[in-house]
Amino acid sequence: MNTIEHWINGTATPGGSTRTAPVYDPATGRQQSAVLLAESADVDTAVAAASKAFEAWSDSSLTQRTRVLFAFRELLVKHEDELARIISSEHGKVIDDARGEIVRGREVVEYACGIADALKGSFSDQVSRGVDVHDFRQPLGVVAGITPFNFPIMVPLWMHPVAIATGNTFVLKPSERDPSASNLVAQLYAEAGLPDGVFNVVHGDKVAVDAILDHPDIAAVSFVGSTPIAKYVHERGTATGKRVQALGGAKNHAVVLPDADLEYAANHLTAAAFGSAGQRCMAISVAVAVGDAGDRLIGVLERKANEVKVGPGSDSSSDMGPVVTAAARDRVVAAVARGAEEGATVVVDGRGRSVEGYEEGFFVGPSLLDHVTTEMQAYQEEIFGPVLAVVRVSTVDEAIALINANPYGNGTAIFTGSGEAARRFQRGVKVGMIGVNVPIPVPMSYYSFGGWKDSLIGDSPIHGPAGVRFYTRAKVVTTRWPETEAHGAAFNFPTAN
């Protein structure tokens, strides 16, 4: 059986670890490979390589860095199909969805290709007689990323291109559930001309995570995952003096007003709830039906949920693949059962879904729950699967209050033809990313991604301008070039004259 190794200092290596974890094909339910799980010493080796590489890379020109990134971007295009197949085989998502993930990650590489503009400082002439002030930003050193299984390409690409473009070196700890794509990315970086040690991949579990958080030579950590782990990463990382980006979980709501085009809204809600088997931090998991939209919306959603074709990700006719593990499938099944027990109406039941020829796969079908209340676990928990709960309210203001009372604030959307209602909604909700007739409002790479409340621990969003600020620190320089004759120094606090 294939064993997936670490990538340290420009080469694949088993390191000193002997522990492994299984990597499954979610469509068949069979183990397809094993991934090595790093010990602390393996993290030390990766950090040492990154520290040595930082000496030269941080002093490299912006031209050199952007040339590497331009070449890397082209290699991502060239290997898109290969990467998509790898993602689908280990995660389970359909090939087209995997391609979409690659494209959205590649957009951050394209943003990083313009890093020279993003790193421009400012200059103030003659702030005092003969005195000028300017500022510029410099890299932090060795930085690390700890990334989730649901986007094995996109989320890491939200981190390392910006970190590397700004002069840092990087250690990536991807999810052990779907690790192979990260190794191919490392090979593409090497082919693009990135020096050895600038980008390293260390596979592992909590041992590797803790080693990263505790390592004295790692200056910053970027994390995306569940809220409890985000809080843990933020607390432990900041306790050792690191900068920490910690993006947590979500319970994203989409509000549907009676004046909305219900066919349009239901189309997009179905894709947003069940695409990638609901395993997205920006998936819509709650539809809030306002007024008399409820019964009409349920009718359309039921029809569309039943039209979703569930099958292996490698089948181009599949709309939705399996979830990532048997445990994930069992969790979704239990959540639907719990909803029924608590009084929700199970309009579409995805439990017991089987796919011919793939009977051992981790499949669960789309599930639609109506008459869900905020007291139910189906509403409160982040199910992270293909379950859409419908909550009914009377007014837009009730919908806003409902969203604001939820502990999460990652993304939200409103479907309406009313500009007034949309404006009131976007100003009133306490959520970081908002869509108007757009169900998954993931911002473009030149904006930053980050929610509010328990969806973002701390105050550091990811990629875009916030990413540049996170991976650099500013210096402000005050300059005077005295005239040739001697001048005495003033002993009072300096002020502008």
C-alpha positions as CSV (number, residue, x, y, z in Angstrom):
1,M,0.0,0.0,0.0
2,N,1.2,3.5,-0.9
3,T,2.6,5.5,2.0
4,I,2.4,9.3,1.8
5,E,5.5,10.9,3.1
6,H,6.3,14.4,4.3
7,W,7.9,17.0,2.0
8,I,10.8,18.8,3.7
9,N,13.6,20.9,2.2
10,G,12.7,20.1,-1.3
11,T,12.3,16.3,-1.1
12,A,9.9,13.6,0.0
13,T,11.0,12.0,3.3
14,P,9.6,9.6,5.8
15,G,11.2,11.6,8.6
16,G,11.5,9.8,11.9
17,S,7.8,8.9,12.3
18,T,6.5,5.4,12.1
19,R,2.8,6.1,13.0
20,T,0.4,6.2,10.1
21,A,-3.3,6.9,9.5
22,P,-5.5,5.4,6.8
23,V,-6.6,7.4,3.8
24,Y,-9.9,6.2,2.4
25,D,-11.6,6.3,-1.0
26,P,-15.0,7.6,0.3
27,A,-16.8,6.3,-2.7
28,T,-15.8,2.7,-2.1
29,G,-15.2,2.8,1.6
30,R,-11.8,1.1,1.1
31,Q,-8.4,2.3,2.4
32,Q,-6.3,3.4,-0.5
33,S,-3.1,4.5,1.2
34,A,-1.5,5.4,4.5
35,V,-0.1,8.7,5.6
36,L,2.8,9.1,8.0
37,L,2.0,11.1,11.2
38,A,4.8,13.4,12.2
39,E,6.4,13.4,15.6
40,S,7.7,16.7,17.1
41,A,11.2,15.9,15.8
42,D,9.8,16.0,12.2
43,V,8.3,19.4,12.8
44,D,11.7,20.5,14.2
45,T,13.3,19.3,10.9
46,A,10.9,21.2,8.8
47,V,11.2,24.4,10.8
48,A,15.0,24.2,10.7
49,A,14.9,23.9,6.9
50,A,12.4,26.8,6.6
51,S,14.6,28.9,9.0
52,K,17.7,28.4,6.9
53,A,15.8,29.1,3.6
54,F,14.3,32.3,5.1
55,E,17.8,33.9,5.2
56,A,18.0,34.0,1.5
57,W,14.3,34.1,0.5
58,S,13.5,37.1,2.7
59,D,16.3,38.9,0.9
60,S,15.1,37.9,-2.5
61,S,13.7,40.6,-4.9
62,L,10.1,41.0,-5.5
63,T,10.8,40.2,-9.1
64,Q,12.2,36.8,-8.2
65,R,9.3,36.0,-6.0
66,T,6.7,37.0,-8.5
67,R,8.4,35.0,-11.3
68,V,8.2,31.9,-9.2
69,L,4.5,32.6,-8.4
70,F,3.7,33.2,-12.1
71,A,5.3,29.9,-13.0
72,F,3.5,28.2,-10.1
73,R,0.2,29.6,-11.3
74,E,0.7,28.1,-14.8
75,L,1.6,24.7,-13.3
76,L,-1.7,24.8,-11.3
77,V,-3.5,25.3,-14.6
78,K,-1.5,22.5,-16.3
79,H,-2.1,20.0,-13.5
80,E,-5.7,21.0,-12.7
81,D,-7.2,17.7,-13.9
82,E,-4.6,15.7,-11.9
83,L,-5.2,17.7,-8.8
84,A,-9.0,17.4,-9.2
85,R,-8.8,13.6,-9.4
86,I,-6.6,13.4,-6.3
87,I,-9.0,15.6,-4.3
88,S,-12.1,13.6,-5.5
89,S,-10.5,10.3,-4.7
90,E,-9.6,11.3,-1.1
91,H,-12.3,13.8,-0.2
92,G,-15.2,12.4,-2.3
93,K,-16.4,15.6,-3.9
94,V,-17.3,15.5,-7.6
95,I,-14.5,16.4,-10.1
96,D,-16.1,19.6,-11.2
97,D,-16.4,20.8,-7.6
98,A,-12.8,19.9,-7.1
99,R,-11.9,22.0,-10.2
100,G,-13.8,24.9,-8.8
101,E,-11.9,24.7,-5.6
102,I,-8.6,24.8,-7.5
103,V,-9.7,27.8,-9.4
104,R,-10.7,29.7,-6.3
105,G,-7.4,28.9,-4.7
106,R,-5.5,29.9,-7.9
107,E,-7.1,33.3,-7.7
108,V,-5.1,33.9,-4.5
109,V,-1.9,33.0,-6.3
110,E,-2.9,35.6,-9.0
111,Y,-3.3,38.2,-6.2
112,A,0.1,37.2,-4.8
113,C,1.6,37.7,-8.3
114,G,0.9,41.4,-7.8
115,I,2.5,41.5,-4.4
116,A,4.8,44.4,-5.4
117,D,1.8,46.7,-5.4
118,A,0.4,45.3,-2.2
119,L,3.7,45.9,-0.4
120,K,4.1,49.5,-1.4
121,G,4.8,51.7,1.5
122,S,4.0,55.4,2.0
123,F,6.2,58.5,2.0
124,S,5.8,61.9,3.7
125,D,8.1,64.7,2.6
126,Q,9.3,67.5,4.8
127,V,7.4,66.5,8.0
128,S,9.8,68.8,9.7
129,R,12.6,71.0,8.3
130,G,14.8,68.5,6.4
131,V,13.0,65.5,7.8
132,D,11.1,62.8,5.8
133,V,9.2,59.8,7.0
134,H,8.5,56.5,5.1
135,D,7.3,53.1,6.0
136,F,7.6,49.6,4.6
137,R,6.7,46.0,5.5
138,Q,9.0,43.0,6.1
139,P,8.3,39.3,6.5
140,L,7.9,37.6,9.9
141,G,10.1,34.5,9.3
142,V,8.8,30.9,9.4
143,V,5.0,30.7,9.4
144,A,2.7,27.7,9.4
145,G,-0.7,26.6,8.2
146,I,-3.0,24.0,9.7
147,T,-5.8,23.2,7.2
148,P,-9.0,21.2,7.1
149,F,-10.1,18.2,5.0
150,N,-13.0,19.9,3.2
151,F,-10.8,22.1,0.9
152,P,-7.4,20.3,0.6
153,I,-6.2,22.7,-2.2
154,M,-8.2,25.9,-1.8
155,V,-7.7,26.7,1.9
156,P,-3.9,26.1,1.9
157,L,-3.7,28.3,-1.2
158,W,-5.4,31.0,0.7
159,M,-2.3,31.0,3.0
160,H,1.0,30.0,1.5
161,P,1.1,32.0,-1.7
162,V,0.7,35.3,0.2
163,A,3.1,34.2,2.9
164,I,5.7,33.2,0.4
165,A,5.2,36.3,-1.8
166,T,5.8,38.5,1.2
167,G,9.1,36.8,1.9
168,N,8.3,34.2,4.6
169,T,8.9,30.5,4.5
170,F,6.1,28.1,5.1
171,V,5.3,24.8,6.9
172,L,1.9,23.3,6.0
173,K,0.1,20.7,8.1
174,P,-2.8,19.5,5.9
175,S,-5.6,17.2,7.0
176,E,-4.5,13.6,7.3
177,R,-7.8,12.6,5.7
178,D,-6.8,13.9,2.2
179,P,-3.1,14.7,2.3
180,S,-1.9,13.8,-1.3
181,A,-2.8,17.1,-3.0
182,S,-0.4,19.0,-0.7
183,N,2.5,16.9,-1.8
184,L,1.8,17.5,-5.4
185,V,1.6,21.3,-4.7
186,A,5.0,21.1,-3.1
187,Q,6.4,19.4,-6.3
188,L,4.8,22.1,-8.4
189,Y,6.5,24.8,-6.3
190,A,9.8,23.1,-6.8
191,E,9.2,22.9,-10.6
192,A,8.3,26.6,-10.5
193,G,11.8,27.4,-9.1
194,L,11.0,27.9,-5.4
195,P,14.2,27.3,-3.4
196,D,14.3,24.2,-1.2
197,G,13.0,24.8,2.3
198,V,10.7,27.7,1.5
199,F,7.6,25.4,1.3
200,N,7.4,22.3,3.5
201,V,4.6,19.8,4.2
202,V,4.4,17.9,7.4
203,H,1.6,15.4,7.7
204,G,0.2,14.6,11.1
205,D,-2.4,14.7,13.9
206,K,-2.5,16.6,17.2
207,V,1.1,15.8,17.9
208,A,2.2,17.8,14.9
209,V,-0.4,20.6,15.6
210,D,0.9,21.0,19.2
211,A,4.5,21.0,18.0
212,I,3.7,23.8,15.5
213,L,1.9,25.8,18.1
214,D,4.7,25.4,20.7
215,H,7.7,25.8,18.4
216,P,9.7,28.9,19.3
217,D,10.9,29.5,15.7
218,I,7.4,29.7,14.1
219,A,6.3,33.3,14.1
220,A,2.7,32.9,13.0
221,V,0.0,30.2,12.5
222,S,-3.0,30.2,10.1
223,F,-5.8,27.8,10.9
224,V,-9.2,26.9,9.4
225,G,-11.4,24.3,11.1
226,S,-14.1,23.8,13.8
227,T,-14.7,26.5,16.4
228,P,-13.5,24.5,19.4
229,I,-10.2,23.7,17.7
230,A,-9.9,27.3,16.5
231,K,-10.2,28.5,20.0
232,Y,-7.6,25.9,21.1
233,V,-5.2,27.0,18.4
234,H,-5.6,30.7,19.1
235,E,-5.1,30.3,22.8
236,R,-2.1,28.0,22.6
237,G,-0.5,29.8,19.7
238,T,-0.8,33.3,21.2
239,A,0.4,32.0,24.6
240,T,3.7,31.3,22.9
241,G,3.8,34.8,21.3
242,K,2.7,33.9,17.8
243,R,0.3,35.7,15.5
244,V,-2.7,33.5,14.9
245,Q,-5.4,33.5,12.3
246,A,-8.1,31.1,13.5
247,L,-11.2,30.6,11.4
248,G,-13.9,28.5,13.0
249,G,-17.2,26.8,12.2
250,A,-20.5,28.1,10.8
251,K,-24.2,27.8,10.7
252,N,-25.0,29.9,7.6
253,H,-28.6,31.2,7.0
254,A,-30.3,32.2,3.8
255,V,-33.4,34.3,4.1
256,V,-36.1,33.9,1.4
257,L,-38.7,36.7,1.1
258,P,-42.1,36.2,-0.4
259,D,-41.1,38.5,-3.4
260,A,-38.1,36.3,-4.3
261,D,-38.0,34.2,-7.5
262,L,-38.6,30.9,-5.6
263,E,-37.4,28.7,-8.5
264,Y,-34.1,30.7,-8.6
265,A,-33.7,30.8,-4.9
266,A,-34.4,27.0,-4.5
267,N,-31.9,26.2,-7.3
268,H,-29.2,28.1,-5.5
269,L,-30.2,26.9,-2.0
270,T,-30.1,23.3,-3.2
271,A,-26.6,23.7,-4.6
272,A,-25.4,25.6,-1.6
273,A,-26.8,23.1,0.9
274,F,-25.9,19.8,-0.9
275,G,-22.9,20.7,-3.0
276,S,-19.7,18.9,-1.7
277,A,-22.2,16.9,0.4
278,G,-22.6,20.0,2.6
279,Q,-19.0,19.9,3.7
280,R,-18.2,23.6,3.3
281,C,-17.8,26.2,5.9
282,M,-19.9,28.5,3.7
283,A,-22.6,25.9,2.9
284,I,-26.2,27.1,3.6
285,S,-27.5,24.9,6.3
286,V,-30.6,27.0,7.3
287,A,-33.2,28.5,5.0
288,V,-35.3,31.2,6.8
289,A,-38.6,31.4,5.0
290,V,-40.3,34.7,5.6
291,G,-44.1,35.1,5.7
292,D,-46.1,33.1,3.1
293,A,-42.9,32.0,1.3
294,G,-42.7,29.0,3.5
295,D,-45.1,26.5,2.0
296,R,-44.2,27.5,-1.6
297,L,-40.5,27.3,-0.9
298,I,-40.7,23.8,0.7
299,G,-42.5,22.5,-2.4
300,V,-39.8,23.6,-4.7
301,L,-36.9,22.6,-2.4
302,E,-38.4,19.1,-2.1
303,R,-38.5,18.6,-5.8
304,K,-35.0,19.9,-6.3
305,A,-33.5,17.8,-3.4
306,N,-35.0,14.7,-5.0
307,E,-33.4,15.6,-8.3
308,V,-29.9,15.6,-6.9
309,K,-27.9,12.7,-8.3
310,V,-25.8,11.1,-5.6
311,G,-22.8,9.0,-6.9
312,P,-19.0,8.7,-6.9
313,G,-17.1,11.9,-7.5
314,S,-15.4,10.4,-10.5
315,D,-18.7,10.0,-12.3
316,S,-19.3,13.2,-14.3
317,S,-23.1,12.8,-14.0
318,S,-23.0,12.9,-10.2
319,D,-24.1,16.2,-8.5
320,M,-23.0,15.1,-5.1
321,G,-20.5,12.6,-3.8
322,P,-20.0,10.8,-0.5
323,V,-19.0,12.4,2.8
324,V,-15.4,12.0,3.8
325,T,-15.6,9.1,6.4
326,A,-18.0,6.6,7.8
327,A,-18.0,8.6,11.0
328,A,-19.2,11.7,9.1
329,R,-21.9,9.7,7.4
330,D,-23.1,8.3,10.8
331,R,-23.1,11.8,12.2
332,V,-25.4,13.1,9.5
333,V,-27.7,10.2,9.8
334,A,-28.0,10.8,13.6
335,A,-28.7,14.5,13.0
336,V,-31.6,13.8,10.8
337,A,-33.0,11.2,13.2
338,R,-32.6,13.7,16.1
339,G,-34.5,16.3,14.1
340,A,-37.4,14.0,13.6
341,E,-37.4,13.1,17.2
342,E,-37.5,16.7,18.2
343,G,-40.5,17.5,16.0
344,A,-39.1,18.6,12.7
345,T,-40.8,17.4,9.5
346,V,-38.5,15.2,7.4
347,V,-39.6,16.3,3.9
348,V,-36.7,14.5,2.2
349,D,-34.8,11.8,4.0
350,G,-31.2,11.0,2.9
351,R,-30.6,8.2,5.4
352,G,-30.0,4.8,4.0
353,R,-28.9,6.1,0.6
354,S,-27.0,3.4,-1.4
355,V,-25.3,3.8,-4.7
356,E,-25.2,0.8,-7.0
357,G,-21.7,-0.6,-7.3
358,Y,-20.5,1.5,-4.4
359,E,-22.5,-0.1,-1.5
360,E,-19.7,0.3,0.9
361,G,-19.1,3.9,0.2
362,F,-19.8,6.7,2.7
363,F,-23.0,7.9,1.0
364,V,-25.8,9.9,2.5
365,G,-28.5,11.6,0.4
366,P,-29.8,15.2,0.7
367,S,-32.1,15.7,3.6
368,L,-34.7,18.5,4.0
369,L,-36.2,19.3,7.4
370,D,-39.1,21.7,7.8
371,H,-40.6,23.4,10.8
372,V,-37.2,23.4,12.6
373,T,-37.0,25.6,15.7
374,T,-34.0,27.2,17.3
375,E,-34.2,24.9,20.3
376,M,-33.6,21.8,18.2
377,Q,-30.1,20.3,17.9
378,A,-30.6,20.2,14.1
379,Y,-30.5,24.0,14.2
380,Q,-27.9,24.5,16.9
381,E,-25.2,22.0,15.7
382,E,-22.9,22.4,12.8
383,I,-23.8,19.2,11.1
384,F,-21.4,19.6,8.2
385,G,-23.3,17.4,5.9
386,P,-26.1,17.5,3.3
387,V,-28.9,18.7,5.6
388,L,-31.0,21.8,5.0
389,A,-33.2,23.0,7.9
390,V,-36.1,25.3,7.2
391,V,-37.1,27.8,9.9
392,R,-40.2,30.0,9.4
393,V,-40.5,33.6,10.6
394,S,-43.0,36.4,9.9
395,T,-40.8,39.4,9.0
396,V,-37.4,40.4,7.7
397,D,-36.6,41.9,11.1
398,E,-37.4,38.5,12.8
399,A,-35.0,36.9,10.3
400,I,-32.3,39.4,11.2
401,A,-32.8,38.8,14.9
402,L,-32.7,35.1,14.4
403,I,-29.3,35.3,12.6
404,N,-27.9,37.7,15.1
405,A,-28.8,35.4,18.0
406,N,-26.9,32.5,16.5
407,P,-23.3,32.2,17.9
408,Y,-21.8,31.8,14.4
409,G,-21.4,34.7,11.9
410,N,-19.5,33.3,8.9
411,G,-21.8,33.9,5.9
412,T,-25.4,34.7,5.1
413,A,-27.6,35.5,2.2
414,I,-30.9,37.0,1.3
415,F,-33.1,36.2,-1.7
416,T,-35.4,39.1,-2.6
417,G,-36.4,41.6,-5.3
418,S,-36.5,44.5,-2.8
419,G,-33.5,46.7,-2.6
420,E,-34.8,48.3,0.6
421,A,-35.1,44.8,2.3
422,A,-31.6,43.8,1.0
423,R,-30.0,47.0,2.3
424,R,-31.7,46.7,5.7
425,F,-30.6,43.1,5.9
426,Q,-26.9,43.7,5.0
427,R,-26.7,46.6,7.5
428,G,-28.5,44.7,10.3
429,V,-27.0,41.2,10.3
430,K,-23.9,40.5,12.5
431,V,-22.2,38.4,9.9
432,G,-18.9,38.9,8.1
433,M,-19.8,37.9,4.5
434,I,-23.2,38.6,3.0
435,G,-24.8,37.6,-0.3
436,V,-27.7,39.4,-2.0
437,N,-29.3,36.7,-4.3
438,V,-25.9,35.0,-4.0
439,P,-26.0,31.9,-1.7
440,I,-22.2,31.4,-1.0
441,P,-20.6,34.9,-0.8
442,V,-17.0,33.9,-0.7
443,P,-15.1,37.1,-1.6
444,M,-12.6,37.4,-4.4
445,S,-8.9,37.1,-3.6
446,Y,-8.4,40.9,-3.4
447,Y,-10.8,41.1,-0.5
448,S,-10.3,39.2,2.7
449,F,-12.3,36.1,4.0
450,G,-13.5,36.0,7.6
451,G,-16.6,35.8,9.6
452,W,-17.8,37.3,12.9
453,K,-18.5,35.9,16.3
454,D,-17.5,32.2,16.8
455,S,-16.6,31.9,13.1
456,L,-13.5,33.9,13.6
457,I,-11.4,33.7,16.8
458,G,-9.3,36.8,17.2
459,D,-9.4,39.5,14.5
460,S,-7.3,38.3,11.6
461,P,-9.2,37.4,8.4
462,I,-7.5,35.4,5.6
463,H,-5.9,36.3,2.2
464,G,-6.3,39.6,0.4
465,P,-5.0,42.8,2.2
466,A,-5.6,41.2,5.6
467,G,-3.3,38.3,4.6
468,V,-0.5,40.7,3.6
469,R,-0.8,42.5,6.9
470,F,-0.8,39.2,8.8
471,Y,2.4,37.9,7.3
472,T,4.3,41.1,7.5
473,R,5.1,43.8,10.1
474,A,5.7,47.5,9.5
475,K,8.7,49.6,9.9
476,V,8.5,53.4,10.0
477,V,11.7,55.3,9.2
478,T,12.3,59.0,10.1
479,T,15.2,60.4,8.0
480,R,17.3,63.6,8.3
481,W,20.3,64.4,6.2
482,P,22.0,67.4,8.0
483,E,23.8,70.1,6.3
484,T,27.5,70.0,6.4
485,E,28.0,72.4,9.3
486,A,27.6,70.8,12.7
487,H,24.3,71.1,14.6
488,G,23.7,70.4,18.2
489,A,21.1,67.8,19.3
490,A,17.9,69.0,21.1
491,F,17.4,67.4,24.5
492,N,13.6,68.0,24.5
493,F,11.2,65.4,23.0
494,P,11.3,65.9,19.2
495,T,8.5,67.8,17.6
496,A,7.8,69.1,14.1
497,N,9.0,72.6,13.4
